[in-house]
């Protein structure tokens, strides 16, 4: 673990949801986006994100309707979950990233991989 790992929290505008996001910034490094299980049950990825922050920019967010990520309308359709990941990646200007999904996050990862080109991802861990 990096002893100087500093995280920043923010709300990112997704599709009809505000996404509570924690980032361990590491500029000019590859990015890992972490997706928790659930749905509706956030996982604290802080220990994993902090560990990864020694080598990667690590980003974890509470998915729509979970924890501190209120939904402002629409539905909980899988397409909206996928658009939320795009919103997070775009916010940080990330074109390619590693994707880590646990439980429900694995389901979301699988659907995102089906939708996007394989060139969007460095690695996918489920």
N, CA, C and O atoms as a Tinker XYZ file with bonds, in Angstrom:
   504  protein
     1  N      0.824000   -1.167000    0.000000    73     2
     2  CA     0.000000    0.000000    0.000000    64     1     3
     3  C      0.880000    1.246000    0.000000    63     2     4     5
     4  O      1.916000    1.289000    0.663000    81     3
     5  N      0.464000    2.229000   -0.733000    73     3     6
     6  CA     1.207000    3.476000   -0.778000    64     5     7
     7  C      0.888000    4.300000    0.467000    63     6     8     9
     8  O     -0.281000    4.581000    0.731000    81     7
     9  N      1.911000    4.694000    1.240000    73     7    10
    10  CA     1.649000    5.451000    2.453000    64     9    11
    11  C      1.124000    6.850000    2.180000    63    10    12    13
    12  O      0.584000    7.491000    3.082000    81    11
    13  N      1.271000    7.339000    0.947000    73    11    14
    14  CA     0.826000    8.687000    0.617000    64    13    15
    15  C     -0.433000    8.687000   -0.237000    63    14    16    17
    16  O     -0.792000    9.723000   -0.795000    81    15
    17  N     -1.105000    7.562000   -0.350000    73    15    18
    18  CA    -2.305000    7.488000   -1.189000    64    17    19
    19  C     -3.374000    8.423000   -0.637000    63    18    20    21
    20  O     -3.804000    8.283000    0.508000    81    19
    21  N     -3.790000    9.356000   -1.443000    73    19    22
    22  CA    -4.824000   10.305000   -1.067000    64    21    23
    23  C     -6.015000   10.132000   -1.994000    63    22    24    25
    24  O     -5.870000   10.102000   -3.216000    81    23
    25  N     -7.185000   10.018000   -1.401000    73    23    26
    26  CA    -8.382000    9.875000   -2.215000    64    25    27
    27  C     -9.152000   11.182000   -2.249000    63    26    28    29
    28  O     -9.015000   12.032000   -1.369000    81    27
    29  N     -9.962000   11.319000   -3.282000    73    27    30
    30  CA   -10.859000   12.449000   -3.442000    64    29    31
    31  C    -12.251000   11.882000   -3.683000    63    30    32    33
    32  O    -12.409000   10.916000   -4.430000    81    31
    33  N    -13.255000   12.476000   -3.057000    73    31    34
    34  CA   -14.634000   12.043000   -3.292000    64    33    35
    35  C    -15.390000   13.150000   -4.023000    63    34    36    37
    36  O    -15.147000   14.338000   -3.809000    81    35
    37  N    -16.306000   12.733000   -4.885000    73    35    38
    38  CA   -17.105000   13.688000   -5.628000    64    37    39
    39  C    -18.374000   13.016000   -6.137000    63    38    40    41
    40  O    -18.479000   11.790000   -6.137000    81    39
    41  N    -19.331000   13.821000   -6.569000    73    39    42
    42  CA   -20.542000   13.316000   -7.218000    64    41    43
    43  C    -20.417000   13.597000   -8.705000    63    42    44    45
    44  O    -20.216000   14.739000   -9.117000    81    43
    45  N    -20.538000   12.555000   -9.501000    73    43    46
    46  CA   -20.456000   12.690000  -10.955000    64    45    47
    47  C    -21.855000   12.507000  -11.519000    63    46    48    49
    48  O    -22.580000   11.595000  -11.123000    81    47
    49  N    -22.227000   13.379000  -12.445000    73    47    50
    50  CA   -23.538000   13.284000  -13.090000    64    49    51
    51  C    -23.536000   12.117000  -14.070000    63    50    52    53
    52  O    -22.823000   12.131000  -15.073000    81    51
    53  N    -24.342000   11.114000  -13.764000    73    51    54
    54  CA   -24.557000   10.012000  -14.687000    64    53    55
    55  C    -25.870000   10.239000  -15.417000    63    54    56    57
    56  O    -26.391000   11.354000  -15.419000    81    55
    57  N    -26.401000    9.219000  -16.024000    73    55    58
    58  CA   -27.703000    9.298000  -16.682000    64    57    59
    59  C    -28.747000    9.153000  -15.592000    63    58    60    61
    60  O    -28.957000    8.054000  -15.077000    81    59
    61  N    -29.394000   10.228000  -15.240000    73    59    62
    62  CA   -30.460000   10.259000  -14.235000    64    61    63
    63  C    -30.000000    9.785000  -12.855000    63    62    64    65
    64  O    -30.818000    9.325000  -12.059000    81    63
    65  N    -28.728000    9.890000  -12.570000    73    63    66
    66  CA   -28.204000    9.521000  -11.254000    64    65    67
    67  C    -26.962000   10.363000  -10.965000    63    66    68    69
    68  O    -26.207000   10.725000  -11.868000    81    67
    69  N    -26.777000   10.659000   -9.698000    73    67    70
    70  CA   -25.540000   11.301000   -9.251000    64    69    71
    71  C    -24.713000   10.200000   -8.616000    63    70    72    73
    72  O    -25.163000    9.543000   -7.678000    81    71
    73  N    -23.517000    9.998000   -9.117000    73    71    74
    74  CA   -22.694000    8.859000   -8.737000    64    73    75
    75  C    -21.623000    9.263000   -7.729000    63    74    76    77
    76  O    -20.683000    9.986000   -8.062000    81    75
    77  N    -21.777000    8.786000   -6.489000    73    75    78
    78  CA   -20.780000    9.048000   -5.452000    64    77    79
    79  C    -19.523000    8.276000   -5.826000    63    78    80    81
    80  O    -19.543000    7.050000   -5.939000    81    79
    81  N    -18.441000    9.001000   -6.015000    73    79    82
    82  CA   -17.218000    8.427000   -6.578000    64    81    83
    83  C    -16.026000    8.729000   -5.680000    63    82    84    85
    84  O    -15.889000    9.830000   -5.146000    81    83
    85  N    -15.175000    7.730000   -5.531000    73    83    86
    86  CA   -13.905000    7.897000   -4.828000    64    85    87
    87  C    -12.804000    7.590000   -5.833000    63    86    88    89
    88  O    -12.801000    6.541000   -6.477000    81    87
    89  N    -11.878000    8.519000   -5.952000    73    87    90
    90  CA   -10.763000    8.319000   -6.878000    64    89    91
    91  C     -9.451000    8.482000   -6.115000    63    90    92    93
    92  O     -9.293000    9.379000   -5.287000    81    91
    93  N     -8.538000    7.603000   -6.416000    73    91    94
    94  CA    -7.154000    7.731000   -5.971000    64    93    95
    95  C     -6.394000    8.153000   -7.216000    63    94    96    97
    96  O     -5.953000    7.308000   -7.995000    81    95
    97  N     -6.236000    9.471000   -7.410000    73    95    98
    98  CA    -5.633000    9.941000   -8.664000    64    97    99
    99  C     -4.161000    9.564000   -8.791000    63    98   100   101
   100  O     -3.390000    9.640000   -7.834000    81    99
   101  N     -3.809000    9.164000   -9.974000    73    99   102
   102  CA    -2.407000    8.907000  -10.321000    64   101   103
   103  C     -2.301000    9.252000  -11.806000    63   102   104   105
   104  O     -2.546000    8.423000  -12.683000    81   103
   105  N     -1.939000   10.469000  -12.044000    73   103   106
   106  CA    -1.902000   10.980000  -13.409000    64   105   107
   107  C     -0.834000   10.262000  -14.227000    63   106   108   109
   108  O      0.218000    9.884000  -13.710000    81   107
   109  N     -1.121000   10.085000  -15.491000    73   107   110
   110  CA    -0.228000    9.384000  -16.427000    64   109   111
   111  C     -0.065000    7.911000  -16.081000    63   110   112   113
   112  O      0.927000    7.289000  -16.460000    81   111
   113  N     -1.041000    7.348000  -15.359000    73   111   114
   114  CA    -1.025000    5.916000  -15.039000    64   113   115
   115  C     -2.280000    5.280000  -15.635000    63   114   116   117
   116  O     -3.250000    5.969000  -15.947000    81   115
   117  N     -2.245000    3.974000  -15.785000    73   115   118
   118  CA    -3.436000    3.261000  -16.228000    64   117   119
   119  C     -4.506000    3.375000  -15.147000    63   118   120   121
   120  O     -4.197000    3.599000  -13.977000    81   119
   121  N     -5.770000    3.217000  -15.550000    73   119   122
   122  CA    -6.903000    3.376000  -14.637000    64   121   123
   123  C     -7.611000    2.053000  -14.423000    63   122   124   125
   124  O     -7.786000    1.268000  -15.355000    81   123
   125  N     -8.018000    1.815000  -13.182000    73   123   126
   126  CA    -8.869000    0.680000  -12.831000    64   125   127
   127  C    -10.181000    1.247000  -12.310000    63   126   128   129
   128  O    -10.188000    2.073000  -11.397000    81   127
   129  N    -11.301000    0.799000  -12.895000    73   127   130
   130  CA   -12.630000    1.150000  -12.390000    64   129   131
   131  C    -13.182000   -0.082000  -11.689000    63   130   132   133
   132  O    -13.252000   -1.165000  -12.271000    81   131
   133  N    -13.577000    0.100000  -10.422000    73   131   134
   134  CA   -14.064000   -0.995000   -9.582000    64   133   135
   135  C    -15.591000   -0.934000   -9.482000    63   134   136   137
   136  O    -16.158000    0.119000   -9.192000    81   135
   137  N    -16.245000   -2.061000   -9.723000    73   135   138
   138  CA   -17.710000   -2.151000   -9.660000    64   137   139
   139  C    -18.116000   -3.110000   -8.555000    63   138   140   141
   140  O    -17.720000   -4.276000   -8.559000    81   139
   141  N    -18.902000   -2.621000   -7.615000    73   139   142
   142  CA   -19.301000   -3.413000   -6.447000    64   141   143
   143  C    -20.447000   -4.378000   -6.766000    63   142   144   145
   144  O    -21.076000   -4.310000   -7.822000    81   143
   145  N    -20.686000   -5.268000   -5.817000    73   143   146
   146  CA   -21.811000   -6.194000   -5.905000    64   145   147
   147  C    -23.116000   -5.505000   -5.566000    63   146   148   149
   148  O    -23.174000   -4.280000   -5.460000    81   147
   149  N    -24.135000   -6.278000   -5.403000    73   147   150
   150  CA   -25.454000   -5.717000   -5.092000    64   149   151
   151  C    -26.489000   -6.402000   -5.951000    63   150   152   153
   152  O    -26.518000   -7.632000   -5.980000    81   151
   153  N    -27.333000   -5.685000   -6.647000    73   151   154
   154  CA   -27.425000   -4.227000   -6.622000    64   153   155
   155  C    -28.025000   -3.735000   -5.309000    63   154   156   157
   156  O    -28.736000   -4.463000   -4.617000    81   155
   157  N    -27.726000   -2.505000   -4.993000    73   155   158
   158  CA   -28.266000   -1.887000   -3.799000    64   157   159
   159  C    -27.410000   -2.062000   -2.566000    63   158   160   161
   160  O    -27.735000   -1.502000   -1.519000    81   159
   161  N    -26.332000   -2.815000   -2.648000    73   159   162
   162  CA   -25.467000   -3.045000   -1.486000    64   161   163
   163  C    -24.043000   -2.648000   -1.846000    63   162   164   165
   164  O    -23.306000   -3.451000   -2.417000    81   163
   165  N    -23.641000   -1.417000   -1.521000    73   163   166
   166  CA   -22.297000   -0.992000   -1.910000    64   165   167
   167  C    -21.225000   -1.754000   -1.142000    63   166   168   169
   168  O    -21.435000   -2.196000   -0.013000    81   167
   169  N    -20.094000   -1.891000   -1.776000    73   167   170
   170  CA   -18.924000   -2.508000   -1.169000    64   169   171
   171  C    -17.885000   -1.420000   -0.976000    63   170   172   173
   172  O    -17.652000   -0.620000   -1.882000    81   171
   173  N    -17.268000   -1.379000    0.172000    73   171   174
   174  CA   -16.202000   -0.416000    0.393000    64   173   175
   175  C    -14.926000   -0.961000   -0.248000    63   174   176   177
   176  O    -14.269000   -1.845000    0.301000    81   175
   177  N    -14.595000   -0.426000   -1.399000    73   175   178
   178  CA   -13.403000   -0.847000   -2.120000    64   177   179
   179  C    -12.167000   -0.064000   -1.695000    63   178   180   181
   180  O    -11.115000   -0.187000   -2.322000    81   179
   181  N    -12.278000    0.743000   -0.634000    73   179   182
   182  CA   -11.138000    1.581000   -0.224000    64   181   183
   183  C     -9.849000    0.798000   -0.024000    63   182   184   185
   184  O     -8.809000    1.227000   -0.524000    81   183
   185  N     -9.865000   -0.343000    0.692000    73   183   186
   186  CA    -8.593000   -1.062000    0.863000    64   185   187
   187  C     -7.990000   -1.531000   -0.466000    63   186   188   189
   188  O     -6.775000   -1.471000   -0.655000    81   187
   189  N     -8.842000   -1.996000   -1.380000    73   187   190
   190  CA    -8.355000   -2.457000   -2.685000    64   189   191
   191  C     -7.876000   -1.270000   -3.514000    63   190   192   193
   192  O     -6.803000   -1.313000   -4.115000    81   191
   193  N     -8.685000   -0.207000   -3.540000    73   191   194
   194  CA    -8.322000    0.974000   -4.324000    64   193   195
   195  C     -7.029000    1.596000   -3.813000    63   194   196   197
   196  O     -6.181000    2.011000   -4.603000    81   195
   197  N     -6.878000    1.661000   -2.496000    73   195   198
   198  CA    -5.650000    2.225000   -1.934000    64   197   199
   199  C     -4.441000    1.366000   -2.310000    63   198   200   201
   200  O     -3.377000    1.890000   -2.638000    81   199
   201  N     -4.612000    0.054000   -2.262000    73   199   202
   202  CA    -3.524000   -0.847000   -2.656000    64   201   203
   203  C     -3.166000   -0.645000   -4.135000    63   202   204   205
   204  O     -1.989000   -0.575000   -4.489000    81   203
   205  N     -4.175000   -0.555000   -4.979000    73   203   206
   206  CA    -3.936000   -0.373000   -6.414000    64   205   207
   207  C     -3.316000    0.978000   -6.733000    63   206   208   209
   208  O     -2.632000    1.129000   -7.746000    81   207
   209  N     -3.554000    1.962000   -5.867000    73   207   210
   210  CA    -3.119000    3.326000   -6.159000    64   209   211
   211  C     -1.605000    3.484000   -6.224000    63   210   212   213
   212  O     -1.113000    4.514000   -6.685000    81   211
   213  N     -0.860000    2.482000   -5.773000    73   211   214
   214  CA     0.591000    2.537000   -5.925000    64   213   215
   215  C      1.024000    2.460000   -7.373000    63   214   216   217
   216  O      2.088000    2.961000   -7.737000    81   215
   217  N      0.190000    1.826000   -8.215000    73   215   218
   218  CA     0.536000    1.641000   -9.622000    64   217   219
   219  C     -0.497000    2.239000  -10.577000    63   218   220   221
   220  O     -0.156000    2.631000  -11.693000    81   219
   221  N     -1.750000    2.311000  -10.147000    73   219   222
   222  CA    -2.854000    2.715000  -11.024000    64   221   223
   223  C     -3.618000    3.904000  -10.452000    63   222   224   225
   224  O     -3.537000    4.199000   -9.260000    81   223
   225  N     -4.352000    4.572000  -11.317000    73   223   226
   226  CA    -5.406000    5.463000  -10.859000    64   225   227
   227  C     -6.603000    4.555000  -10.578000    63   226   228   229
   228  O     -7.087000    3.875000  -11.482000    81   227
   229  N     -7.082000    4.538000   -9.344000    73   227   230
   230  CA    -8.179000    3.660000   -8.955000    64   229   231
   231  C     -9.440000    4.484000   -8.736000    63   230   232   233
   232  O     -9.426000    5.492000   -8.029000    81   231
   233  N    -10.538000    4.036000   -9.356000    73   231   234
   234  CA   -11.813000    4.731000   -9.252000    64   233   235
   235  C    -12.876000    3.732000   -8.832000    63   234   236   237
   236  O    -13.036000    2.682000   -9.455000    81   235
   237  N    -13.599000    4.062000   -7.774000    73   235   238
   238  CA   -14.735000    3.241000   -7.336000    64   237   239
   239  C    -15.925000    4.183000   -7.177000    63   238   240   241
   240  O    -15.778000    5.307000   -6.699000    81   239
   241  N    -17.090000    3.719000   -7.577000    73   239   242
   242  CA   -18.281000    4.541000   -7.376000    64   241   243
   243  C    -19.441000    3.670000   -6.931000    63   242   244   245
   244  O    -19.526000    2.489000   -7.270000    81   243
   245  N    -20.338000    4.289000   -6.157000    73   243   246
   246  CA   -21.541000    3.596000   -5.726000    64   245   247
   247  C    -22.530000    3.673000   -6.889000    63   246   248   249
   248  O    -22.908000    4.759000   -7.329000    81   247
   249  N    -22.935000    2.517000   -7.372000    73   247   250
   250  CA   -23.787000    2.465000   -8.546000    64   249   251
   251  C    -25.165000    3.061000   -8.261000    63   250   252   253
   252  O    -25.570000    3.200000   -7.107000    81   251
   253  N    -25.858000    3.403000   -9.310000    73   251   254
   254  CA   -27.135000    4.121000   -9.218000    64   253   255
   255  C    -28.084000    3.525000   -8.182000    63   254   256   257
   256  O    -28.296000    2.313000   -8.131000    81   255
   257  N    -28.648000    4.407000   -7.359000    73   255   258
   258  CA   -29.609000    3.995000   -6.349000    64   257   259
   259  C    -29.010000    3.296000   -5.150000    63   258   260   261
   260  O    -29.737000    2.767000   -4.310000    81   259
   261  N    -27.699000    3.288000   -5.062000    73   259   262
   262  CA   -27.000000    2.591000   -3.981000    64   261   263
   263  C    -26.277000    3.613000   -3.111000    63   262   264   265
   264  O    -25.622000    4.521000   -3.622000    81   263
   265  N    -26.399000    3.459000   -1.798000    73   263   266
   266  CA   -25.653000    4.322000   -0.890000    64   265   267
   267  C    -25.888000    5.792000   -1.150000    63   266   268   269
   268  O    -27.008000    6.287000   -1.021000    81   267
   269  N    -24.821000    6.488000   -1.520000    73   267   270
   270  CA   -24.873000    7.939000   -1.724000    64   269   271
   271  C    -25.006000    8.332000   -3.190000    63   270   272   273
   272  O    -24.611000    9.431000   -3.578000    81   271
   273  N    -25.571000    7.424000   -4.018000    73   271   274
   274  CA   -25.771000    7.698000   -5.448000    64   273   275
   275  C    -27.260000    7.707000   -5.770000    63   274   276   277
   276  O    -27.804000    6.709000   -6.241000    81   275
   277  N    -27.921000    8.845000   -5.514000    73   275   278
   278  CA   -29.365000    8.897000   -5.742000    64   277   279
   279  C    -29.722000    8.874000   -7.221000    63   278   280   281
   280  O    -29.002000    9.406000   -8.065000    81   279
   281  N    -30.846000    8.247000   -7.507000    73   279   282
   282  CA   -31.396000    8.241000   -8.863000    64   281   283
   283  C    -32.393000    9.389000   -8.940000    63   282   284   285
   284  O    -33.240000    9.549000   -8.061000    81   283
   285  N    -32.285000   10.174000   -9.986000    73   283   286
   286  CA   -33.157000   11.340000  -10.136000    64   285   287
   287  C    -34.286000   11.110000  -11.127000    63   286   288   289
   288  O    -35.026000   12.042000  -11.445000    81   287
   289  N    -34.430000    9.912000  -11.610000    73   287   290
   290  CA   -35.475000    9.600000  -12.563000    64   289   291
   291  C    -35.124000    8.349000  -13.331000    63   290   292   293
   292  O    -34.139000    7.673000  -13.035000    81   291
   293  N    -35.930000    8.054000  -14.307000    73   291   294
   294  CA   -35.741000    6.915000  -15.194000    64   293   295
   295  C    -35.869000    5.586000  -14.480000    63   294   296   297
   296  O    -36.753000    5.415000  -13.640000    81   295
   297  N    -34.987000    4.632000  -14.806000    73   295   298
   298  CA   -35.146000    3.275000  -14.304000    64   297   299
   299  C    -33.810000    2.730000  -13.821000    63   298   300   301
   300  O    -32.823000    3.453000  -13.689000    81   299
   301  N    -33.818000    1.452000  -13.570000    73   299   302
   302  CA   -32.587000    0.753000  -13.210000    64   301   303
   303  C    -32.216000   -0.221000  -14.329000    63   302   304   305
   304  O    -31.720000   -1.316000  -14.063000    81   303
   305  N    -32.452000    0.171000  -15.553000    73   303   306
   306  CA   -32.131000   -0.672000  -16.698000    64   305   307
   307  C    -30.617000   -0.837000  -16.818000    63   306   308   309
   308  O    -29.861000    0.087000  -16.520000    81   307
   309  N    -30.188000   -2.002000  -17.248000    73   307   310
   310  CA   -28.756000   -2.279000  -17.374000    64   309   311
   311  C    -28.076000   -1.253000  -18.283000    63   310   312   313
   312  O    -26.925000   -0.882000  -18.050000    81   311
   313  N    -28.776000   -0.801000  -19.305000    73   311   314
   314  CA   -28.205000    0.199000  -20.212000    64   313   315
   315  C    -27.817000    1.472000  -19.455000    63   314   316   317
   316  O    -26.819000    2.112000  -19.787000    81   315
   317  N    -28.598000    1.836000  -18.447000    73   315   318
   318  CA   -28.270000    3.031000  -17.672000    64   317   319
   319  C    -27.049000    2.795000  -16.776000    63   318   320   321
   320  O    -26.251000    3.709000  -16.571000    81   319
   321  N    -26.899000    1.591000  -16.247000    73   319   322
   322  CA   -25.690000    1.258000  -15.491000    64   321   323
   323  C    -24.461000    1.404000  -16.396000    63   322   324   325
   324  O    -23.432000    1.932000  -15.976000    81   323
   325  N    -24.578000    0.934000  -17.631000    73   323   326
   326  CA   -23.457000    1.009000  -18.569000    64   325   327
   327  C    -23.142000    2.459000  -18.925000    63   326   328   329
   328  O    -21.976000    2.837000  -19.038000    81   327
   329  N    -24.176000    3.260000  -19.100000    73   327   330
   330  CA   -23.972000    4.681000  -19.395000    64   329   331
   331  C    -23.320000    5.399000  -18.207000    63   330   332   333
   332  O    -22.554000    6.344000  -18.390000    81   331
   333  N    -23.633000    4.940000  -16.989000    73   331   334
   334  CA   -23.000000    5.527000  -15.811000    64   333   335
   335  C    -21.493000    5.267000  -15.808000    63   334   336   337
   336  O    -20.717000    6.152000  -15.449000    81   335
   337  N    -21.074000    4.069000  -16.202000    73   335   338
   338  CA   -19.637000    3.777000  -16.288000    64   337   339
   339  C    -18.995000    4.689000  -17.321000    63   338   340   341
   340  O    -17.910000    5.225000  -17.093000    81   339
   341  N    -19.657000    4.866000  -18.447000    73   339   342
   342  CA   -19.143000    5.779000  -19.472000    64   341   343
   343  C    -19.007000    7.197000  -18.912000    63   342   344   345
   344  O    -18.024000    7.882000  -19.195000    81   343
   345  N    -19.991000    7.640000  -18.118000    73   343   346
   346  CA   -19.955000    8.987000  -17.540000    64   345   347
   347  C    -18.755000    9.145000  -16.603000    63   346   348   349
   348  O    -18.093000   10.183000  -16.606000    81   347
   349  N    -18.481000    8.127000  -15.813000    73   347   350
   350  CA   -17.336000    8.172000  -14.905000    64   349   351
   351  C    -16.029000    8.217000  -15.704000    63   350   352   353
   352  O    -15.151000    9.033000  -15.424000    81   351
   353  N    -15.910000    7.345000  -16.688000    73   351   354
   354  CA   -14.694000    7.322000  -17.514000    64   353   355
   355  C    -14.507000    8.661000  -18.228000    63   354   356   357
   356  O    -13.394000    9.186000  -18.276000    81   355
   357  N    -15.573000    9.211000  -18.778000    73   355   358
   358  CA   -15.481000   10.492000  -19.493000    64   357   359
   359  C    -15.104000   11.627000  -18.550000    63   358   360   361
   360  O    -14.331000   12.512000  -18.917000    81   359
   361  N    -15.646000   11.602000  -17.343000    73   359   362
   362  CA   -15.334000   12.649000  -16.369000    64   361   363
   363  C    -13.826000   12.740000  -16.136000    63   362   364   365
   364  O    -13.267000   13.832000  -16.039000    81   363
   365  N    -13.182000   11.582000  -16.048000    73   363   366
   366  CA   -11.747000   11.550000  -15.796000    64   365   367
   367  C    -10.926000   11.535000  -17.080000    63   366   368   369
   368  O     -9.700000   11.438000  -17.025000    81   367
   369  N    -11.580000   11.629000  -18.231000    73   367   370
   370  CA   -10.871000   11.651000  -19.502000    64   369   371
   371  C    -10.181000   10.343000  -19.839000    63   370   372   373
   372  O     -9.143000   10.329000  -20.501000    81   371
   373  N    -10.771000    9.231000  -19.374000    73   371   374
   374  CA   -10.172000    7.914000  -19.565000    64   373   375
   375  C    -10.757000    7.260000  -20.818000    63   374   376   377
   376  O    -11.971000    7.093000  -20.931000    81   375
   377  N     -9.888000    6.897000  -21.747000    73   375   378
   378  CA   -10.306000    6.222000  -22.974000    64   377   379
   379  C    -10.295000    4.707000  -22.816000    63   378   380   381
   380  O    -11.220000    4.021000  -23.252000    81   379
   381  N     -9.241000    4.191000  -22.189000    73   379   382
   382  CA    -9.060000    2.755000  -21.953000    64   381   383
   383  C     -8.843000    2.547000  -20.468000    63   382   384   385
   384  O     -8.203000    3.362000  -19.803000    81   383
   385  N     -9.382000    1.447000  -19.949000    73   383   386
   386  CA    -9.230000    1.205000  -18.517000    64   385   387
   387  C     -9.345000   -0.273000  -18.210000    63   386   388   389
   388  O     -9.847000   -1.061000  -19.012000    81   387
   389  N     -8.868000   -0.629000  -17.032000    73   387   390
   390  CA    -9.066000   -1.964000  -16.485000    64   389   391
   391  C    -10.409000   -1.925000  -15.770000    63   390   392   393
   392  O    -10.783000   -0.903000  -15.194000    81   391
   393  N    -11.125000   -3.023000  -15.806000    73   391   394
   394  CA   -12.447000   -3.096000  -15.184000    64   393   395
   395  C    -12.446000   -4.260000  -14.206000    63   394   396   397
   396  O    -12.103000   -5.385000  -14.569000    81   395
   397  N    -12.835000   -3.984000  -12.957000    73   395   398
   398  CA   -12.891000   -5.003000  -11.920000    64   397   399
   399  C    -14.322000   -5.067000  -11.410000    63   398   400   401
   400  O    -14.848000   -4.074000  -10.907000    81   399
   401  N    -14.961000   -6.243000  -11.537000    73   399   402
   402  CA   -16.340000   -6.383000  -11.086000    64   401   403
   403  C    -16.491000   -7.507000  -10.087000    63   402   404   405
   404  O    -15.990000   -8.611000  -10.298000    81   403
   405  N    -17.187000   -7.221000   -8.991000    73   403   406
   406  CA   -17.470000   -8.218000   -7.959000    64   405   407
   407  C    -18.972000   -8.491000   -7.931000    63   406   408   409
   408  O    -19.766000   -7.557000   -7.824000    81   407
   409  N    -19.369000   -9.763000   -8.027000    73   407   410
   410  CA   -20.767000  -10.190000   -7.920000    64   409   411
   411  C    -21.621000   -9.460000   -8.954000    63   410   412   413
   412  O    -21.451000   -9.686000  -10.152000    81   411
   413  N    -22.523000   -8.600000   -8.524000    73   411   414
   414  CA   -23.355000   -7.829000   -9.471000    64   413   415
   415  C    -22.456000   -7.026000  -10.408000    63   414   416   417
   416  O    -22.772000   -6.868000  -11.587000    81   415
   417  N    -21.350000   -6.525000   -9.894000    73   415   418
   418  CA   -20.410000   -5.788000  -10.733000    64   417   419
   419  C    -19.881000   -6.633000  -11.879000    63   418   420   421
   420  O    -19.587000   -6.109000  -12.953000    81   419
   421  N    -19.757000   -7.946000  -11.657000    73   419   422
   422  CA   -19.346000   -8.863000  -12.721000    64   421   423
   423  C    -20.397000   -8.891000  -13.827000    63   422   424   425
   424  O    -20.065000   -8.902000  -15.013000    81   423
   425  N    -21.666000   -8.903000  -13.426000    73   423   426
   426  CA   -22.759000   -8.893000  -14.397000    64   425   427
   427  C    -22.710000   -7.610000  -15.229000    63   426   428   429
   428  O    -22.873000   -7.649000  -16.449000    81   427
   429  N    -22.486000   -6.482000  -14.569000    73   427   430
   430  CA   -22.391000   -5.206000  -15.280000    64   429   431
   431  C    -21.180000   -5.214000  -16.209000    63   430   432   433
   432  O    -21.274000   -4.758000  -17.348000    81   431
   433  N    -20.038000   -5.728000  -15.731000    73   431   434
   434  CA   -18.833000   -5.829000  -16.568000    64   433   435
   435  C    -19.097000   -6.643000  -17.830000    63   434   436   437
   436  O    -18.738000   -6.237000  -18.935000    81   435
   437  N    -19.726000   -7.789000  -17.647000    73   435   438
   438  CA   -20.009000   -8.675000  -18.778000    64   437   439
   439  C    -20.860000   -7.960000  -19.825000    63   438   440   441
   440  O    -20.599000   -8.072000  -21.022000    81   439
   441  N    -21.869000   -7.230000  -19.377000    73   439   442
   442  CA   -22.729000   -6.506000  -20.304000    64   441   443
   443  C    -21.994000   -5.367000  -20.993000    63   442   444   445
   444  O    -22.231000   -5.096000  -22.170000    81   443
   445  N    -21.104000   -4.699000  -20.267000    73   443   446
   446  CA   -20.330000   -3.628000  -20.883000    64   445   447
   447  C    -19.387000   -4.198000  -21.942000    63   446   448   449
   448  O    -19.211000   -3.599000  -23.003000    81   447
   449  N    -18.786000   -5.344000  -21.660000    73   447   450
   450  CA   -17.887000   -5.983000  -22.627000    64   449   451
   451  C    -18.637000   -6.395000  -23.894000    63   450   452   453
   452  O    -18.090000   -6.311000  -24.994000    81   451
   453  N    -19.865000   -6.832000  -23.746000    73   451   454
   454  CA   -20.665000   -7.196000  -24.922000    64   453   455
   455  C    -20.980000   -5.979000  -25.771000    63   454   456   457
   456  O    -21.065000   -6.076000  -26.995000    81   455
   457  N    -21.151000   -4.843000  -25.132000    73   455   458
   458  CA   -21.552000   -3.623000  -25.828000    64   457   459
   459  C    -20.379000   -2.926000  -26.501000    63   458   460   461
   460  O    -20.505000   -2.419000  -27.616000    81   459
   461  N    -19.247000   -2.902000  -25.825000    73   459   462
   462  CA   -18.106000   -2.125000  -26.311000    64   461   463
   463  C    -17.084000   -2.994000  -27.018000    63   462   464   465
   464  O    -17.067000   -4.218000  -26.880000    81   463
   465  N    -16.253000   -2.337000  -27.761000    73   463   466
   466  CA   -15.137000   -3.001000  -28.420000    64   465   467
   467  C    -14.122000   -3.456000  -27.378000    63   466   468   469
   468  O    -13.943000   -2.803000  -26.350000    81   467
   469  N    -13.474000   -4.552000  -27.640000    73   467   470
   470  CA   -12.430000   -5.058000  -26.739000    64   469   471
   471  C    -11.296000   -4.061000  -26.597000    63   470   472   473
   472  O    -10.537000   -4.127000  -25.630000    81   471
   473  N    -11.165000   -3.139000  -27.541000    73   471   474
   474  CA   -10.095000   -2.150000  -27.454000    64   473   475
   475  C    -10.369000   -1.095000  -26.391000    63   474   476   477
   476  O     -9.503000   -0.260000  -26.131000    81   475
   477  N    -11.550000   -1.104000  -25.767000    73   475   478
   478  CA   -11.865000   -0.148000  -24.705000    64   477   479
   479  C    -11.227000   -0.529000  -23.379000    63   478   480   481
   480  O    -11.089000    0.311000  -22.490000    81   479
   481  N    -10.837000   -1.795000  -23.241000    73   479   482
   482  CA   -10.384000   -2.292000  -21.956000    64   481   483
   483  C     -8.959000   -2.802000  -22.032000    63   482   484   485
   484  O     -8.536000   -3.380000  -23.034000    81   483
   485  N     -8.234000   -2.577000  -20.957000    73   483   486
   486  CA    -6.916000   -3.170000  -20.815000    64   485   487
   487  C     -7.095000   -4.610000  -20.344000    63   486   488   489
   488  O     -6.580000   -5.543000  -20.961000    81   487
   489  N     -7.823000   -4.780000  -19.256000    73   487   490
   490  CA    -8.130000   -6.113000  -18.693000    64   489   491
   491  C     -9.487000   -6.033000  -18.033000    63   490   492   493
   492  O     -9.913000   -4.961000  -17.602000    81   491
   493  N    -10.163000   -7.152000  -17.951000    73   491   494
   494  CA   -11.433000   -7.241000  -17.235000    64   493   495
   495  C    -11.300000   -8.358000  -16.224000    63   494   496   497
   496  O    -11.017000   -9.498000  -16.592000    81   495
   497  N    -11.502000   -8.044000  -14.944000    73   495   498
   498  CA   -11.423000   -9.023000  -13.873000    64   497   499
   499  C    -12.797000   -9.164000  -13.244000    63   498   500   501
   500  O    -13.377000   -8.186000  -12.774000    81   499
   501  N    -13.314000  -10.387000  -13.237000    73   499   502
   502  CA   -14.626000  -10.617000  -12.634000    64   501   503
   503  C    -14.557000  -11.750000  -11.649000    63   502   504
   504  O    -15.567000  -12.097000  -11.035000    81   503
